[in-house]
Amino acid sequence: MTERRDMEKKWSKEKYLVMYHSQAHYEKIREALKGDCTPVQLDQLINEAKQTPPTAGSRTNAFQHMWGYFKKTATPEEREEYSRLQQNGSGQNERERLAFIRSLAEKYNVQYLLDSTVLR
């Protein structure tokens, strides 16, 4: 595997966790990867993002992006649960929201999300 491919693979696993912590870092990393970003720089940016305390907005944004994988195939009950979790998007609710997305990823076999570090 090439260095570039390794970096893209790492980013695919880390991107929702980065988004969960910091939309600004998410955008910064996307831009860096369009240029001559090195593996060391990528690791530094990812680690910086992980050190950034997530906000209610960043958590909700990541939750909405992950929900996008299921919104067309989800059952009415799953849509209702999504709405409930979306409305109650407090910090205490985060484990429940992430567990819900993980259960959907398992049910609908969305490997991309199952491989994501945010769901571990």
Phi, psi and omega in degrees: 000143179280163178301317181299316180295321176299319180295317180295323177295316178299314181299320180297328178280329187261346193298322180286330175291319176298312179300321179300322182272319189200111176296325180298317178292323177304310180295320180298318180292317178303315179294318180299321181289341176284341182254220185257044180297137177262164176303322179295316179297318179300313179300318180298315181294319178296316180295322175300315181299316181296335179278348180278122179297129180293147175259167175302320180293318181291322178295315181295319179300313179296318179300316180295319179297317180291323177301330180306334178290341188240348192301332180273336184253349183295148176286164176303323179294319179293322177296319178297317179296319176302313180300316180299312181293326179293319180289327182260042187283052178271169180302324180295333185275352188300316180300320180295318179296315180292323177296322178298312179298318179298318180296322177292319179299321177291313181299315184264007176052056177264089186300324181304316179286322179299330179278350184287136181293337181294336182264006179270000000 
